């Protein structure tokens, strides 16, 4: 499991950002396990199940943290 926090105005935008980010680094996810909205900010936290653990590097301002490491 890996955890990605994304800044977006709504859930649809957050999912789109997540898909673009993962596509850009050629990373496959098996499924999105959980989506949680952080009500105090425009942040969405994704718990994703992946086929392999891999270091993910934030390459856009919308990626706020990956596995708790802030970008």
N, C-alpha and C positions, 0 to 999 in steps of 0.2 A: 504494500500500500504506500502511496505517496500523497502528499497534501500540497495543494497549490492554492494560493490566495490571489484573487484577481480583482482589480478595481474596474467596475462597470456600473452603468446606470440601471441595468435590470438583468434578470437571469438570462434572457436570450442573448444579450450582448456579451455577457460573461462566458456563456457556452461558445459563442462564435470566436471570442478571443482565445479561449482554451484550444479550440480546434485548429485555429491558424497557427498558434504557437507550437503545438505538438506536430503539426504537418511540416512546419518550417525546419524542425530538427529531426524529421523523419522518425517520429516516435509513435508507437502504437499503444493505445490503451484498450484493455478488454472491456471495461465498463466504468461508468461513473457511479460510484457507490453511494455518495452522499453529497448534497449541495446545501450549504448553510449560508444564510444572509446575515452579515454583521450589521445590525440595524443602525449603529451609530455612524457608520460610514458607507460609502458605496463600494463595499467589499463583499466578495463572494468566495467562500472557501469550498474547494472541491476535494473530495477524497476519491482517488482513482485507483483502480486495480490494474496492474500492468503485467505484461508477460515477463518482463525483466526489470530489475532495478537499474536505473541509469541516472547519472548526474544530469540534472536539468539546469540550464543557465537561462536566466531571465533576459530576453532580448527586446523587451518593449516596456514602455512605462506602465502598462496595465498589469504587469506581473509584479505583485507586491512581495510575495514570499513563496518559497518552495521548501517543504519540510521544515518550516519554521525559520529558515534563513532568509533574511530580508534583502531585497534588491533595491 
